[in-house]
Amino acid sequence: MGNAIRGETDFQVGDRSFSLLLDVNAFCALEAELDLTTDLILAQYSTGASLTMTRALMWAALRGSHPCTLEEAGRIVNQAGVAATKEAIERAMANALPEPYTANPPKRDRTKKADGAG
């Protein structure tokens, strides 16, 4: 079962359960495999046109807990269906790459109001 605190995402395929993680290491492996930068990978994935990209993202997301080949990742995509796979990949991206933490949030306006202004 995936650890949401670590950014992992559960993905159920038939009677098998997988833990997906698209962290920095997964994206570095994906860059090396596809010879593309992360920005280009995400841009190409967002067009929705490439099964190769969907399979590669699934492979990268599985690497941490379920190491496999690209072909094995493709079989998982086949069994789950492309739509369910893409939904799981997008959840994994959101969980592992959250909005950046702001250490110093904006401060409230602490200027003194004029007498009688509120």
Buried (B, 14 or more C-beta within 10 A) or exposed (E): EBEEEEBBBBBEBEEEEBBBBBBEEBBEBBBEEBEBEBEEBBEBBEEEEEEEBBBBBBBBBBBBBBEBEEEBBBEBBEEBEEEBBBEBBBBBBEBBBEEEEEEEEEEEEEEEEEEEEE
